[in-house]
C-alpha cells in the first residue's frame, strides 16, 4: 500500500500552531493541539549486517489492515515503539520509546497490523525510512490556565452539607487543582 495524500493520517482537531524544520536528512513538523503536542518526523535508519535497528515494535496484532481504526491526536497509529535502545541506530536518528509508526519506507502503516509492519521492516534490509509521530502532553501554562475547572460556587456558612455532599465538593475542588489533559499516558497496558 503506497502512501498518498488520501492515505495519510488526518487529525480531526483544530491545530493551534505548526512548525517545520529539516536538518541532516531529518525532517520534523510539530503540531500543537490544546491538550497534546504532536511531533512528526521522518528519519533514515542505516544499520550494519550484524546489528539491529535498536527498537522493539509493539501494537495491534492483525493479519490485515484494521480499517475501522480511526487515528486520533492521542493515538495516531496502531504500531508504536515499545522501547528504543539508547545509543542504537534508532536512538541516534531521534526515535524514542512511545513514538507511533506512520510510514515504513514511504508506505502508510497507520492501520496496518503488527506482522505486516514487521515484515515491511525486515524486507527493508539494512536501510529504512521511517515516519513517526511523538505525542506528548501540552504543558503550555496559557492553555492549562484556560482549561482549569471553574471553582465550585461558594455556600453560605450556615448551610449544612451531608457527608455525600462534602465528599463530592472535595472531589470537585481536587479536579480543579489537578486538571489532567485528555492526552493520556501511553502504553500502560504492557
Backbone as a chain_set.jsonl record, in Angstrom:
{"seq": "XXXXXXXXXXXXXXXXXXXXXXXXXXXXXXXXXXXXXXXXXXXXXXXXXXXXXXXXXXXXXXXXXXXXXXXXXXXXXXXXXXXXXXXXXXXXXXXXXXXXXXXXXXXXXXXXXXXXXXXXXXXXXXXXXXXXXXXXXXXXXXXXXXXXXXXXXXXXXXXXXXXXXXXXXXXXXXXXXXXXXXXXXXXXXX", "coords": {"N": [[0.86, -1.169, 0.0], [0.794, 2.023, -0.979], [1.761, 5.237, 0.136], [-0.284, 8.071, -0.009], [-1.768, 11.288, -0.652], [-4.408, 10.958, 0.188], [-4.224, 8.756, 1.84], [-2.755, 9.424, 4.044], [-2.534, 9.877, 7.598], [-5.082, 11.688, 9.223], [-5.872, 14.35, 11.391], [-8.568, 15.063, 13.258], [-8.773, 17.642, 14.507], [-8.513, 21.014, 15.635], [-5.68, 22.628, 14.73], [-3.443, 24.47, 16.576], [-0.89, 25.585, 16.288], [1.887, 25.254, 14.049], [5.125, 24.058, 13.312], [8.027, 23.636, 11.24], [10.964, 21.846, 10.328], [14.066, 20.937, 8.8], [16.98, 19.094, 9.103], [20.171, 17.714, 8.523], [19.161, 15.531, 6.957], [16.967, 14.764, 8.427], [13.588, 15.339, 8.925], [11.116, 17.287, 10.503], [7.896, 18.01, 11.807], [5.948, 19.991, 13.916], [3.001, 19.931, 15.679], [0.66, 21.713, 17.57], [-1.771, 20.9, 19.675], [-4.618, 21.584, 21.689], [-4.431, 19.947, 23.973], [-2.352, 18.208, 23.433], [0.965, 17.821, 22.153], [1.981, 17.228, 18.98], [4.433, 15.721, 17.369], [5.851, 15.249, 14.365], [8.093, 13.29, 12.5], [10.493, 12.32, 10.017], [12.844, 9.818, 9.558], [15.979, 8.418, 8.527], [17.189, 5.219, 8.724], [20.128, 3.426, 8.996], [21.739, 0.447, 9.145], [24.266, -1.983, 10.138], [25.085, -5.246, 8.789], [25.304, -7.116, 10.891], [23.86, -6.12, 13.045], [20.954, -4.813, 14.814], [18.144, -2.539, 14.357], [17.654, -1.356, 16.727], [15.248, -1.056, 18.186], [12.095, -1.975, 19.696], [9.127, -3.084, 18.41], [5.675, -2.601, 18.956], [2.175, -3.339, 19.021], [-1.136, -3.477, 17.516], [-2.12, -6.735, 16.866], [-2.731, -8.081, 13.939], [-3.653, -9.721, 10.911], [-4.419, -8.441, 8.644], [-4.953, -5.065, 7.412], [-6.551, -2.836, 9.745], [-9.283, -1.463, 9.133], [-11.341, -0.125, 10.457], [-10.143, 1.319, 12.444], [-9.64, 4.532, 13.742], [-7.51, 7.15, 13.526], [-6.391, 9.304, 16.17], [-5.462, 12.402, 17.843], [-4.186, 11.644, 20.264], [-3.709, 8.948, 19.885], [-2.379, 8.085, 17.231], [-1.744, 5.932, 15.481], [-1.6, 2.327, 14.915], [0.715, 0.903, 15.546], [3.595, 1.133, 17.613], [6.685, 2.265, 19.123], [7.88, 0.259, 21.501], [10.193, 0.131, 22.987], [13.382, 1.773, 22.788], [16.704, 1.328, 22.078], [19.091, 2.967, 23.904], [21.563, 4.89, 22.409], [21.635, 3.256, 20.195], [20.999, 2.584, 16.625], [18.382, 3.559, 15.955], [17.913, 5.302, 18.121], [19.974, 7.194, 17.805], [19.071, 8.376, 15.503], [16.969, 9.793, 16.433], [14.605, 8.582, 17.251], [12.236, 7.564, 19.74], [11.092, 5.842, 22.719], [7.672, 5.094, 22.658], [7.036, 6.479, 20.34], [4.853, 6.658, 17.56], [4.4, 4.632, 14.687], [4.073, 5.826, 11.451], [4.745, 5.696, 8.732], [6.564, 3.255, 6.83], [9.307, 2.97, 4.909], [8.074, 4.756, 3.116], [5.542, 3.694, 2.861], [2.267, 3.794, 4.031], [1.433, 2.96, 7.318], [-0.429, 3.27, 9.283], [-2.877, 1.946, 9.869], [-2.124, -0.676, 9.784], [-1.506, -4.089, 10.644], [0.535, -5.766, 13.165], [2.238, -7.968, 12.295], [2.457, -7.517, 9.534], [3.774, -5.012, 9.472], [6.187, -5.656, 10.729], [7.203, -7.448, 8.806], [7.512, -5.651, 6.663], [9.534, -4.024, 7.675], [11.606, -5.903, 7.931], [11.944, -6.618, 5.224], [13.036, -4.302, 4.315], [15.699, -4.468, 4.649], [18.959, -3.346, 5.392], [18.458, -0.688, 5.392], [16.198, 1.79, 6.205], [13.408, 3.977, 5.881], [11.661, 5.822, 8.035], [8.657, 7.198, 9.2], [7.514, 8.822, 12.01], [5.326, 9.649, 14.757], [5.423, 11.596, 17.581], [3.705, 11.867, 20.526], [2.925, 14.081, 23.008], [2.068, 15.469, 26.222], [0.62, 18.678, 26.335], [2.174, 21.228, 27.895], [1.829, 23.912, 28.077], [1.482, 26.791, 29.878], [-0.418, 28.81, 29.415], [-2.473, 27.518, 27.962], [-3.171, 25.567, 29.849], [-4.153, 27.142, 31.936], [-6.458, 28.166, 30.764], [-7.988, 25.871, 30.66], [-8.638, 25.041, 33.213], [-10.862, 23.809, 35.66], [-13.83, 25.485, 36.655], [-14.11, 27.209, 39.792], [-15.914, 25.736, 42.491], [-19.221, 26.829, 43.392], [-19.573, 29.211, 46.047], [-20.836, 28.653, 49.302], [-23.228, 29.609, 51.747], [-22.098, 30.109, 55.11], [-23.821, 29.06, 57.0], [-25.08, 26.958, 55.82], [-25.697, 23.529, 55.874], [-23.89, 20.579, 55.054], [-24.319, 17.34, 53.75], [-22.605, 14.185, 54.366], [-22.127, 12.939, 51.903], [-22.379, 15.124, 50.144], [-20.224, 16.694, 51.03], [-18.094, 15.057, 50.325], [-18.357, 14.994, 47.533], [-17.99, 17.705, 46.937], [-15.328, 18.093, 47.763], [-14.083, 16.439, 45.898], [-14.637, 17.841, 43.537], [-13.178, 20.174, 44.033], [-10.597, 19.08, 44.095], [-10.425, 18.227, 41.449], [-10.29, 20.652, 40.105], [-7.781, 21.488, 40.989], [-6.027, 19.565, 40.02], [-5.989, 19.276, 37.111], [-6.172, 17.116, 34.36], [-4.998, 16.605, 31.121], [-6.702, 15.52, 28.09], [-5.071, 13.849, 26.701], [-3.869, 10.939, 27.359], [-1.502, 9.084, 29.415], [0.68, 6.989, 27.686], [0.734, 3.509, 26.762], [0.461, 1.889, 29.078], [-0.6, -0.561, 29.332], [1.08, -2.651, 28.802]], "CA": [[0.0, 0.0, 0.0], [1.618, 3.222, -1.126], [1.263, 6.434, 0.806], [-0.735, 9.143, -0.894], [-2.418, 12.358, 0.096], [-5.641, 10.478, 0.809], [-3.929, 7.699, 2.79], [-2.047, 9.951, 5.211], [-3.433, 10.045, 8.737], [-5.518, 13.064, 9.438], [-6.27, 14.592, 12.761], [-9.782, 15.877, 13.226], [-8.68, 18.635, 15.569], [-8.026, 22.316, 15.182], [-4.286, 22.786, 15.103], [-3.202, 25.821, 17.042], [0.382, 26.086, 15.801], [2.696, 24.246, 13.395], [6.459, 24.477, 12.909], [8.689, 22.6, 10.449], [12.409, 22.025, 10.201], [14.813, 19.816, 8.243], [18.422, 19.189, 9.291], [20.909, 16.451, 8.388], [18.321, 14.465, 6.425], [15.814, 14.504, 9.292], [12.567, 16.382, 8.831], [10.148, 17.198, 11.598], [6.847, 19.021, 11.913], [5.379, 19.955, 15.259], [1.656, 20.474, 15.768], [0.258, 21.941, 18.951], [-3.2, 20.764, 19.919], [-4.846, 22.167, 23.008], [-4.013, 19.034, 25.03], [-1.236, 17.376, 23.001], [1.923, 18.277, 21.158], [2.147, 16.145, 18.025], [5.7, 15.969, 16.688], [6.003, 14.293, 13.267], [9.424, 13.356, 11.899], [10.922, 11.244, 9.136], [14.262, 9.54, 9.768], [16.594, 7.352, 7.741], [17.963, 4.319, 9.575], [21.097, 2.611, 8.261], [22.414, -0.439, 10.093], [25.206, -2.964, 9.599], [24.502, -6.586, 8.661], [25.317, -7.871, 12.146], [23.182, -5.401, 14.13], [19.553, -4.47, 14.597], [17.88, -1.101, 14.312], [17.681, -0.856, 18.096], [13.946, -0.747, 18.769], [11.097, -3.038, 19.794], [7.836, -2.631, 17.898], [4.51, -3.179, 19.638], [0.927, -2.795, 18.508], [-2.271, -4.358, 17.236], [-1.762, -7.94, 16.13], [-3.753, -8.405, 12.949], [-3.052, -10.154, 9.65], [-4.809, -7.49, 7.599], [-5.182, -3.721, 7.967], [-7.754, -2.655, 10.558], [-9.88, -0.282, 8.504], [-12.227, 0.614, 11.36], [-9.341, 2.158, 13.335], [-9.638, 5.957, 13.412], [-6.435, 7.844, 14.247], [-6.722, 10.484, 16.972], [-4.22, 13.058, 18.264], [-3.537, 10.908, 21.344], [-3.386, 7.596, 19.42], [-2.408, 8.295, 15.783], [-1.456, 4.741, 14.681], [-1.716, 1.075, 15.655], [2.026, 0.38, 15.937], [4.433, 2.115, 18.297], [7.964, 1.758, 19.612], [7.782, -0.086, 22.921], [11.466, 0.548, 23.58], [14.441, 2.172, 21.861], [17.998, 1.151, 22.742], [19.862, 4.208, 23.987], [22.823, 4.8, 21.684], [21.476, 2.435, 18.995], [20.738, 3.255, 15.35], [17.119, 4.309, 16.041], [18.109, 6.377, 19.103], [20.816, 8.223, 17.196], [18.262, 9.06, 14.487], [15.969, 10.612, 17.112], [13.402, 7.839, 17.637], [12.138, 7.383, 21.181], [10.028, 4.985, 23.225], [6.355, 5.723, 22.572], [6.769, 7.03, 19.009], [3.922, 5.893, 16.732], [4.837, 4.481, 13.3], [3.135, 6.33, 10.455], [5.175, 5.136, 7.448], [7.788, 2.475, 6.729], [9.745, 3.083, 3.513], [7.064, 5.566, 2.437], [4.247, 3.011, 2.863], [1.459, 4.165, 5.185], [1.192, 1.821, 8.202], [-1.282, 3.738, 10.383], [-3.896, 0.944, 10.18], [-1.564, -1.979, 9.438], [-1.249, -4.978, 11.768], [1.912, -5.944, 13.628], [3.014, -8.882, 11.446], [2.739, -6.859, 8.258], [4.774, -3.965, 9.675], [7.456, -6.348, 10.981], [7.68, -7.929, 7.506], [7.959, -4.49, 5.888], [10.824, -3.61, 8.234], [12.586, -6.929, 7.55], [12.196, -6.517, 3.781], [13.808, -3.082, 4.066], [17.125, -4.766, 4.75], [19.752, -2.523, 6.306], [18.118, 0.726, 5.17], [14.774, 2.073, 6.412], [12.927, 5.349, 6.043], [10.522, 5.69, 8.952], [7.995, 8.412, 9.682], [6.888, 8.579, 13.305], [4.682, 10.757, 15.449], [5.586, 11.599, 19.03], [2.59, 12.577, 21.159], [3.213, 14.412, 24.402], [1.108, 16.395, 26.829], [0.909, 20.101, 26.192], [2.379, 21.835, 29.211], [1.776, 25.364, 27.896], [0.718, 27.331, 31.011], [-1.571, 29.579, 28.943], [-3.535, 26.569, 27.65], [-3.59, 24.933, 31.093], [-4.962, 28.11, 32.684], [-7.775, 28.256, 30.117], [-8.711, 24.621, 30.792], [-8.932, 24.722, 34.606], [-12.275, 23.75, 36.012], [-14.23, 26.646, 37.452], [-14.225, 26.961, 41.226], [-17.296, 25.456, 42.87], [-19.87, 28.006, 43.969], [-19.446, 29.377, 47.5], [-22.104, 28.479, 50.003], [-23.339, 30.378, 52.987], [-21.539, 29.336, 56.23], [-24.871, 28.408, 57.782], [-25.613, 25.816, 55.075], [-25.129, 22.251, 56.3], [-23.664, 19.63, 53.969], [-24.307, 15.931, 54.137], [-21.303, 13.557, 54.113], [-22.029, 12.724, 50.453], [-22.136, 16.424, 49.523], [-18.855, 17.101, 51.355], [-17.199, 14.232, 49.519], [-18.458, 15.447, 46.152], [-17.392, 19.039, 46.873], [-13.865, 17.96, 47.812], [-13.664, 15.882, 44.61], [-14.662, 18.926, 42.556], [-12.036, 21.044, 44.316], [-9.406, 18.358, 43.64], [-10.446, 18.249, 39.99], [-9.801, 21.971, 39.7], [-6.352, 21.589, 41.307], [-5.242, 18.561, 39.303], [-6.54, 19.073, 35.771], [-5.416, 16.209, 33.512], [-5.423, 16.748, 29.736], [-7.302, 14.331, 27.5], [-3.997, 13.04, 26.135], [-3.488, 10.082, 28.476], [-0.19, 8.448, 29.381], [0.608, 5.898, 26.727], [1.365, 2.202, 26.868], [0.473, 1.342, 30.427], [-1.191, -1.894, 29.355], [2.141, -3.631, 28.574]], "C": [[0.898, 1.22, 0.0], [0.964, 4.392, -0.424], [0.849, 7.459, -0.234], [-1.394, 10.201, -0.04], [-3.668, 11.879, 0.807], [-5.357, 9.437, 1.886], [-3.241, 8.215, 4.052], [-3.016, 10.096, 6.38], [-3.846, 11.503, 8.852], [-5.992, 13.179, 10.874], [-7.457, 15.524, 12.731], [-9.805, 16.819, 14.416], [-8.234, 19.942, 14.954], [-6.59, 22.455, 15.66], [-4.027, 24.238, 15.442], [-1.942, 26.397, 16.407], [1.128, 24.946, 15.115], [4.063, 24.834, 13.074], [7.081, 23.337, 12.123], [10.172, 22.904, 10.369], [13.02, 20.769, 9.602], [16.302, 20.067, 8.47], [19.025, 17.803, 9.17], [20.033, 15.287, 7.925], [17.128, 14.112, 7.279], [14.846, 15.662, 9.158], [11.572, 16.186, 9.961], [9.14, 18.322, 11.481], [6.252, 18.871, 13.295], [4.031, 20.644, 15.23], [1.337, 20.644, 17.241], [-1.255, 21.892, 19.008], [-3.412, 21.239, 21.344], [-4.387, 21.255, 24.142], [-2.76, 18.229, 24.69], [-0.307, 18.141, 22.074], [2.196, 17.069, 20.27], [3.368, 16.473, 17.177], [5.9, 14.878, 15.641], [7.399, 14.431, 12.679], [9.675, 12.125, 11.037], [12.418, 11.068, 9.327], [14.712, 8.409, 8.848], [17.451, 6.531, 8.692], [18.86, 3.46, 8.689], [21.847, 1.77, 9.275], [23.404, -1.335, 9.363], [24.523, -4.325, 9.565], [24.359, -7.302, 9.998], [24.633, -7.156, 13.308], [21.712, -5.176, 13.789], [19.397, -2.962, 14.516], [17.801, -0.496, 15.711], [16.34, -0.406, 18.633], [13.084, -1.988, 18.808], [9.769, -2.436, 19.382], [6.718, -3.338, 18.648], [3.259, -2.573, 19.03], [-0.105, -3.865, 18.248], [-1.816, -5.54, 16.395], [-2.927, -8.306, 15.217], [-3.047, -8.789, 11.661], [-3.362, -9.202, 8.511], [-4.984, -6.11, 8.23], [-6.514, -3.632, 8.71], [-8.409, -1.357, 10.107], [-10.76, 0.521, 9.45], [-11.465, 1.479, 12.361], [-9.364, 3.6, 12.836], [-8.54, 6.642, 14.218], [-6.961, 9.057, 15.006], [-5.412, 11.171, 17.349], [-3.473, 12.267, 19.342], [-3.088, 9.515, 20.923], [-3.439, 7.581, 17.898], [-2.152, 7.068, 14.912], [-1.529, 3.501, 15.567], [-0.384, 0.549, 16.19], [2.857, 1.483, 16.582], [5.726, 1.453, 18.764], [7.859, 1.525, 21.115], [9.07, 0.292, 23.655], [12.447, 0.888, 22.467], [15.752, 2.082, 22.636], [18.79, 2.451, 22.716], [21.228, 4.001, 23.327], [22.75, 3.974, 20.412], [21.157, 3.273, 17.764], [19.479, 4.127, 15.434], [17.256, 5.504, 16.99], [18.899, 7.527, 18.489], [20.066, 9.01, 16.123], [17.154, 9.902, 15.112], [14.684, 9.899, 17.472], [13.433, 7.579, 19.135], [10.998, 6.428, 21.526], [8.71, 5.75, 23.176], [6.047, 6.341, 21.226], [5.836, 6.09, 18.246], [4.449, 5.822, 15.308], [3.731, 4.92, 12.358], [3.456, 5.74, 9.082], [6.446, 4.321, 7.637], [8.151, 2.444, 5.256], [8.669, 3.701, 2.628], [5.723, 4.86, 2.242], [3.521, 3.376, 4.151], [1.152, 2.918, 6.011], [0.29, 2.18, 9.383], [-2.275, 2.665, 10.821], [-3.412, -0.485, 9.96], [-1.234, -2.773, 10.699], [0.233, -5.222, 12.0], [2.754, -6.807, 12.678], [3.396, -8.231, 10.126], [3.835, -5.809, 8.409], [6.144, -4.59, 9.935], [8.039, -6.853, 9.664], [8.192, -6.786, 6.641], [9.336, -4.023, 6.366], [11.911, -4.607, 7.828], [12.943, -6.843, 6.072], [12.975, -5.26, 3.42], [15.308, -3.309, 4.128], [17.813, -3.879, 5.768], [19.392, -1.05, 6.25], [16.607, 0.913, 5.317], [14.539, 3.573, 6.449], [11.66, 5.223, 6.872], [9.986, 7.069, 9.305], [7.28, 8.036, 10.971], [6.209, 9.844, 13.804], [4.924, 10.557, 16.939], [4.455, 12.439, 19.606], [2.971, 12.833, 22.607], [2.181, 15.406, 24.912], [1.567, 17.814, 26.606], [1.015, 20.698, 27.581], [2.414, 23.351, 29.13], [0.92, 25.957, 29.007], [-0.49, 28.149, 30.574], [-2.741, 28.659, 28.639], [-4.064, 25.915, 28.914], [-4.496, 25.863, 31.888], [-6.358, 28.215, 32.087], [-8.611, 27.017, 30.384], [-9.08, 24.277, 32.231], [-10.435, 24.743, 34.847], [-12.633, 24.976, 36.843], [-14.346, 26.255, 38.927], [-15.68, 26.66, 41.558], [-17.919, 26.69, 43.513], [-19.703, 28.03, 45.491], [-20.822, 29.207, 48.131], [-22.084, 29.313, 51.279], [-22.81, 29.519, 54.134], [-22.604, 28.581, 57.013], [-25.431, 27.171, 57.08], [-24.907, 24.546, 55.52], [-24.98, 21.338, 55.083], [-23.721, 18.222, 54.519], [-22.91, 15.372, 53.844], [-21.098, 13.363, 52.62], [-21.72, 14.042, 49.753], [-20.713, 16.899, 49.791], [-17.858, 16.343, 50.485], [-17.189, 14.714, 48.072], [-17.802, 16.818, 45.984], [-15.874, 18.939, 46.888], [-13.337, 17.357, 46.518], [-13.636, 16.961, 43.538], [-13.49, 19.876, 42.764], [-10.741, 20.396, 43.85], [-9.318, 18.363, 42.122], [-9.909, 19.575, 39.479], [-8.307, 22.12, 39.927], [-5.503, 20.698, 40.413], [-5.839, 18.27, 37.939], [-5.622, 18.159, 34.965], [-5.902, 16.366, 32.086], [-5.981, 15.438, 29.196], [-6.263, 13.406, 26.902], [-3.42, 12.182, 27.254], [-2.079, 9.519, 28.306], [-0.299, 7.188, 28.535], [1.225, 4.616, 27.272], [1.476, 1.676, 28.287], [0.037, -0.112, 30.443], [-0.197, -2.996, 29.009], [1.834, -4.447, 27.418]], "O": [[1.689, 1.405, 0.925], [-0.261, 4.508, -0.402], [1.553, 7.682, -1.218], [-1.558, 10.021, 1.167], [-3.966, 12.337, 1.91], [-6.187, 9.251, 2.776], [-3.161, 7.486, 5.041], [-4.191, 10.405, 6.178], [-3.059, 12.417, 8.609], [-6.452, 12.209, 11.477], [-7.364, 16.647, 12.235], [-10.732, 16.8, 15.226], [-7.644, 19.963, 13.874], [-6.32, 22.405, 16.86], [-4.363, 25.133, 14.666], [-1.921, 27.568, 16.027], [1.022, 23.795, 15.54], [4.16, 25.973, 12.617], [6.704, 22.181, 12.316], [10.585, 24.063, 10.345], [12.552, 19.661, 9.864], [16.829, 21.111, 8.085], [18.455, 16.828, 9.659], [20.151, 14.178, 8.446], [16.342, 13.242, 6.902], [15.235, 16.826, 9.264], [11.234, 15.06, 10.325], [9.48, 19.444, 11.104], [6.072, 17.757, 13.788], [3.92, 21.796, 14.812], [1.708, 19.806, 18.064], [-1.935, 22.751, 18.448], [-2.463, 21.288, 22.126], [-3.986, 21.759, 25.191], [-2.164, 17.624, 25.581], [-0.743, 19.0, 21.307], [2.597, 16.012, 20.757], [3.336, 17.395, 16.362], [6.097, 13.713, 15.988], [7.85, 15.54, 12.39], [9.145, 11.043, 11.292], [13.177, 12.035, 9.268], [13.917, 7.558, 8.449], [18.324, 7.063, 9.378], [18.388, 2.84, 7.736], [22.514, 2.303, 10.162], [23.386, -1.435, 8.136], [23.508, -4.535, 10.229], [23.383, -8.023, 10.21], [24.816, -7.557, 14.458], [21.288, -5.326, 12.643], [20.368, -2.21, 14.594], [17.872, 0.723, 15.871], [16.276, 0.519, 19.443], [13.303, -2.935, 18.054], [9.335, -1.418, 19.921], [6.809, -4.53, 18.938], [3.273, -1.429, 18.577], [0.025, -5.004, 18.695], [-1.202, -5.366, 15.343], [-3.969, -8.779, 15.672], [-1.982, -8.259, 11.345], [-2.637, -9.165, 7.516], [-5.145, -5.999, 9.445], [-7.486, -4.287, 8.334], [-8.12, -0.285, 10.639], [-10.913, 1.729, 9.268], [-12.074, 2.291, 13.058], [-9.135, 3.86, 11.655], [-8.618, 6.712, 15.445], [-7.865, 9.75, 14.539], [-4.347, 10.576, 17.189], [-2.242, 12.227, 19.329], [-2.18, 8.951, 21.535], [-4.424, 7.122, 17.32], [-2.327, 7.152, 13.696], [-1.522, 3.596, 16.794], [-0.362, -0.176, 17.185], [2.821, 2.633, 16.144], [5.835, 0.227, 18.791], [7.762, 2.469, 21.899], [9.031, 0.72, 24.809], [12.358, 0.366, 21.355], [15.899, 2.676, 23.705], [19.118, 2.972, 21.65], [21.95, 3.058, 23.65], [23.693, 3.979, 19.621], [21.057, 4.498, 17.836], [19.502, 5.292, 15.036], [16.767, 6.593, 16.691], [18.532, 8.693, 18.638], [20.384, 10.171, 15.862], [16.471, 10.645, 14.407], [13.749, 10.538, 17.955], [14.496, 7.399, 19.729], [10.07, 6.231, 20.742], [8.635, 6.904, 23.596], [4.897, 6.701, 20.976], [6.009, 4.872, 18.281], [4.899, 6.832, 14.766], [2.597, 4.45, 12.449], [2.553, 5.33, 8.352], [7.29, 4.636, 8.475], [7.379, 1.942, 4.439], [8.396, 3.218, 1.529], [4.857, 5.371, 1.532], [4.091, 3.28, 5.238], [0.665, 1.925, 5.471], [0.259, 1.457, 10.378], [-2.498, 2.488, 12.019], [-4.221, -1.413, 9.952], [-0.749, -2.223, 11.688], [1.071, -4.924, 11.149], [3.859, -6.415, 12.3], [4.525, -8.377, 9.656], [4.729, -5.723, 7.567], [7.152, -4.108, 9.418], [9.237, -6.706, 9.423], [9.204, -6.937, 5.955], [10.195, -3.67, 5.558], [13.005, -4.209, 7.428], [14.109, -6.98, 5.704], [13.521, -5.17, 2.32], [16.093, -2.457, 3.714], [17.311, -3.683, 6.874], [19.963, -0.245, 6.986], [15.829, 0.259, 4.622], [15.351, 4.337, 6.971], [10.695, 4.586, 6.449], [10.736, 7.98, 9.657], [6.536, 7.056, 11.02], [6.481, 10.95, 13.337], [4.664, 9.486, 17.486], [4.271, 13.592, 19.217], [3.3, 11.903, 23.343], [1.513, 16.09, 24.137], [2.758, 18.116, 26.68], [0.056, 20.674, 28.353], [2.965, 24.008, 30.013], [-0.272, 25.654, 29.076], [-1.493, 28.185, 31.287], [-3.877, 28.962, 29.005], [-5.272, 25.724, 29.05], [-5.498, 25.422, 32.453], [-7.338, 28.341, 32.822], [-9.838, 27.095, 30.34], [-9.785, 23.291, 32.449], [-11.166, 25.577, 34.311], [-11.825, 25.447, 37.642], [-14.644, 25.107, 39.255], [-16.585, 27.257, 40.975], [-17.214, 27.503, 44.112], [-19.693, 26.982, 46.136], [-21.839, 29.58, 47.546], [-21.024, 29.662, 51.799], [-23.045, 28.311, 54.141], [-22.304, 27.558, 57.628], [-26.185, 26.412, 57.689], [-23.678, 24.484, 55.544], [-25.833, 21.326, 54.196], [-23.233, 17.947, 55.615], [-22.12, 16.015, 53.153], [-19.999, 13.6, 52.117], [-20.879, 14.075, 48.855], [-20.061, 17.443, 48.9], [-16.899, 16.921, 49.974], [-16.128, 14.828, 47.46], [-17.126, 17.058, 44.983], [-15.201, 19.621, 46.115], [-12.247, 17.721, 46.076], [-12.718, 16.999, 42.719], [-12.876, 20.332, 41.799], [-9.88, 21.064, 43.277], [-8.225, 18.493, 41.571], [-9.147, 19.603, 38.512], [-7.628, 22.797, 39.155], [-4.37, 21.051, 40.085], [-6.163, 17.119, 37.644], [-4.418, 18.403, 34.895], [-7.105, 16.273, 31.843], [-5.759, 14.374, 29.775], [-6.58, 12.25, 26.619], [-2.572, 12.647, 28.016], [-1.538, 9.482, 27.201], [-1.254, 6.421, 28.66], [2.114, 4.641, 28.124], [2.489, 1.078, 28.651], [0.26, -0.824, 31.422], [-0.582, -4.163, 28.927], [2.611, -5.333, 27.063]]}, "num_chains": 1, "name": "protein.A"}
